[in-house]
Amino acid sequence: MSTDVTAKSPAPAPPGKSGGAAGDGLLQLVMEGMRRNMRQYGMLIALGLIVVLFAVWTDGDLLLPRNVSNLVLQNSYILILAIGMMLVIIAGHIDLSVGSLTAFVGSMAAVFMVKQDIPWPLAVVLCLAVGAAAGAVQGFFIAYGGIPSFIVTLAGMLIFRGLTEIFLEGQTLGPFPEGLQKAANGFLPEVGPNTNYHNLTLLLGFAMIALVIFQEVRDRRRQQEFDLDVPPAKLFLLKLVAISAAVLTLTMLLASYKGAPIVLLVLGVLLVGFGYVMRNAIIGRHIYAIGGNLPAAKLSGVKDKKVTFLVFLNMGMLAALAGLVFAARFNAASPKAGLNFELEAIAASFIGGASMSGGVGTVLGAIIGGLVLGVLNNGMNLVGIGTDWQQVIKGLVLLAAVGFDVWNKRKVGS
């Protein structure tokens, strides 16, 4: 006697349950991805929270298009310095001279353009060469002389500050040519029909979104080819949507005012260029290698002295660029220019994810760290917090960022 047994299919989920489960699953993916990449995403989330806090505190004044443009202009030179400083810290060194070198190059620019009437494009090239030479001299003593970077750059800080006083004879010198002023303070030109927005800024914003998506997708495929761990598809898609939304928001804010500042275009080129070098170029891998494990890097054939020399040469050139932007923005070279710029750049690097032991950090992280400080400064000024308390708050933020790095490494080690 046979008995037919019919398998019963599982009962359908009650209405609303499947959607809730899917939502919980996505939330779990997001939390897991953040846990694995806490160093990378921690300060990005902090930046978002700071923006929201001050946007509410200032009744939206922080996110007014004009204020956003001013925020970019006011922090451009610190962001330029932070990019170079991040490379120096990744290589396991420090540079205390960049603030004084910024002032020195500004004084040289004033002497070239104001006193000697050298055309400003040629003077810019000469100033960049001066900065590169200064960085190369310091890099030589550090890489080939074996003197610690702290000592060499501390000496450089004193030397360049003294030379600034000598060249300017203790006085402020200006004004600069109009062309250089427009390059530092100006905006991209208007093109195309009247759309109530800055068309060229919109075009550049959409191009940036496309470039970011292309880069992220290519990196993901490359990681998959080498059987490396990649985030789940849903989390990756959420990341692309978040990045695109952030870039689009910034684009619309700038396009509704005067458009993108020219210096923002310079920062974009530096971010993309140095980001590519650190991710894909051999020199970038070598910088990470000597900062992460110098003995192993030497055994692997990395020319650590050459790499260190080039890192400081690059830092000098970026310090010169920052000095030109700063001097042109204020239309004068001052003996007191660049004070504490080195501290701001170092703080931006550590807030952006650099490690005290070297070998860790990204160029984008340096930009994020600089923006955290910039938004803090701008927001506290808007709400009327005094400069005394501003210093206290920024110090606490830096301490929290470095403390988070130490805690994260201990957690990973355990």
Disulfide bonds with the S-S distance in Angstrom:
none
